[in-house]
Amino acid sequence: MSDKPAAPQPPAVQLQIEIDPATANGAFINMAMVNHTDTEFTLDLIYLQPQAPRAVVRARAITTPKHIKRLLHALQENIAKYEARFGAIDLGDAPSFPAPPFN
């Protein structure tokens, strides 16, 4: 056992998050594309209108591998809570986002 006193813990910081009205409205997406390099992940959130030959990227997030893994864990946790309350989410015949109709 050490005779050294424990290091004092820094005080908890209360984060205040601001959101502008346009961002607060959100954007409907029905497709996503994920790309990565060794240092970052890019997540494009896309709206693909049915029967249309074009898709529009409505938001892009660029983040680190550590942050994307934290996001993955947060999504898994929230999906588990959702399904516990409302039942399993049925993916039907499409287990992932559809492939984009363009090359």
PEMO-V405714 format. One record per residue. N is the residue number from 1. PHI is phi in radians with two decimals (999 if undefined). NEAR is the number of other C-alpha atoms within 8 Angstrom. Layout:
# PEMO-V405714
n-><N N>
phi-><PHI PHI>
near-><NEAR NEAR>
This chain:
# PEMO-V405714
n-><1 2 3 4 5 6 7 8 9 10 11 12 13 14 15 16 17 18 19 20 21 22 23 24 25 26 27 28 29 30 31 32 33 34 35 36 37 38 39 40 41 42 43 44 45 46 47 48 49 50 51 52 53 54 55 56 57 58 59 60 61 62 63 64 65 66 67 68 69 70 71 72 73 74 75 76 77 78 79 80 81 82 83 84 85 86 87 88 89 90 91 92 93 94 95 96 97 98 99 100 101 102 103>
phi-><999 -1.57 -1.53 -1.29 -1.22 -1.11 -1.16 -1.14 -1.42 -1.16 -1.12 -1.15 -1.77 -1.61 -1.43 -1.90 -1.84 -1.86 -2.44 -1.33 -1.00 -1.13 -1.21 -1.11 -1.17 1.32 -2.53 -1.26 -2.29 -2.34 -2.77 -2.49 -2.23 -2.11 -2.26 -2.65 -2.09 -1.25 -2.06 -2.68 -1.99 -2.05 -2.04 -1.73 -1.79 -2.17 -1.88 -1.94 -1.30 -0.97 1.14 -1.87 -1.46 -2.21 -2.20 -2.13 -1.30 -1.65 -2.75 -2.30 -2.07 -2.10 -2.59 -1.51 -0.99 -1.11 -1.20 -1.18 -1.21 -1.10 -1.10 -0.99 -1.11 -1.12 -1.13 -1.06 -1.11 -1.26 -1.14 -1.07 -1.13 -1.06 -1.18 -1.14 -1.54 -1.96 1.74 -1.10 -1.46 -1.53 -1.50 1.09 -1.49 -1.95 -1.31 -2.52 -1.07 -1.16 -1.17 -1.11 -1.43 -2.30 -1.76>
near-><2 3 4 4 4 4 4 4 4 4 4 4 4 4 4 4 4 4 6 6 6 6 7 7 6 6 5 5 10 9 10 10 8 8 7 8 6 4 7 10 13 11 11 12 13 14 12 11 7 4 4 7 6 8 10 7 9 10 7 9 7 8 9 9 9 6 8 10 8 8 8 8 8 8 8 8 8 8 8 8 8 9 10 8 6 6 7 6 5 4 7 5 4 7 6 5 8 6 4 6 6 5 3>
